């Protein structure tokens, strides 16, 4: 029997101590953490479509975005994320699927981006909803000719194209993560399923008759201006409104049956009140519901009309001075009494985004404008841009993003505007800027600003302010130049980067669950 070699205690080596793996985060904690801002900053994914057939993705990091509203300036850091040569002609519209729900962390962290063009195609892309984590020590600088850094995200990739339309695409919308609605100049609205991209239903609008066509019409001989300009789905997902070319009316559609529910013709008083003369087309350009679904707005070339659920006009919007309207959106804001209410935002040809209150209306018309209309005018609350800020280039499109604090309260937001000269502006606005009390007496707008006191320490009384003097609101945080003509814009707040399992990160876009499909289109 051989002897074992004696090993001294000094030469004995103990195995290295390995720390215990941390406990796996629960689904609820991961869902909560990804919604919170990281290091007090917010990352925004901005997607713009160009007249030059290109899709451009830009991320904007706003430091301390959750504390916006104090008026302090902040430097916004921009970075290019993707650049797709998307179409063979100009891009006209964009749509992004809704963000994954915090209550269901099993949903994919990817979004679907749809782009429509005049080449009759709808291109689809996978866009990551989380900001990429960049290691400064290991990052490799990508070659670029500009000064903007490039942060490429490998999760952003192309999916394919849809070819079920036979004319230019005019509008796209994702009501849920499982459906895509698309409208085109072939007078059809198609409902597609995102799971296999099958066209479930097609809504056909009638082609208008050529009656009283103006001499400057560019339609071919024997042709008639036709097509869907825009559509809006009711929050209940059971009703839809559409406006089309060559029609002085709007159409209501029943999404449960896919059939027409009614037609509302724009009366002469309505068209004259918003500057649509005898030789104007009188067609609606844009339409949108508010968040509660109790009113909707239809925009025309130089004005807009707000309708109630009874399809009767409530008030009208006419920018002063008179200018063209390019985009309209409802923005949810908390009022002074604590209730949530929507205000109407309108982008104009002269570089402004004007905010209107649809709850307070002014009966009398201003001197030197359009003839007196029986429809009252909405009261402007404030504006962004314009001559006062030396930003007079038309605002082609804009988006509003609400910012929530850790406690879940909403007290500020960001407005991203896209101008035709290729510039993107990021503004910050606070809810306190729209909490003024407004009263209308004999056609004069009276405003009282909360929190202001006079010399005696008493609260200020109601002050009179002419309507044509719209006050500036918000703070310009940053500007980015793209160098191309922008036609459309979409933006969303990116989720915080968290560790996900392989099944959550690499799965395909499956849409909503079976329980939710029963309540959708």
PyMOL commands that set and color helices and strands:
alter all, ss='L'
color gray80, all
select helices_A, chain A and resi 27-33+65-67+268-273+387-389+431-434+502-505+514-517
alter helices_A, ss='H'
color red, helices_A
select strands_A, chain A and resi 41-50+54-63+76-85+91-96+110-117+122-128+149-150+157-162+169-176+179-184+188-193+198-204+228-233+239-244+249-254+259-265+286-289+295-299+304-308+313-317+325-334+340-348+352-362+377-385+395-404+410-419+423-430+437-441+444-448+463-464+475-481+486-493
alter strands_A, ss='S'
color yellow, strands_A
deselect
rebuild
show_as cartoon
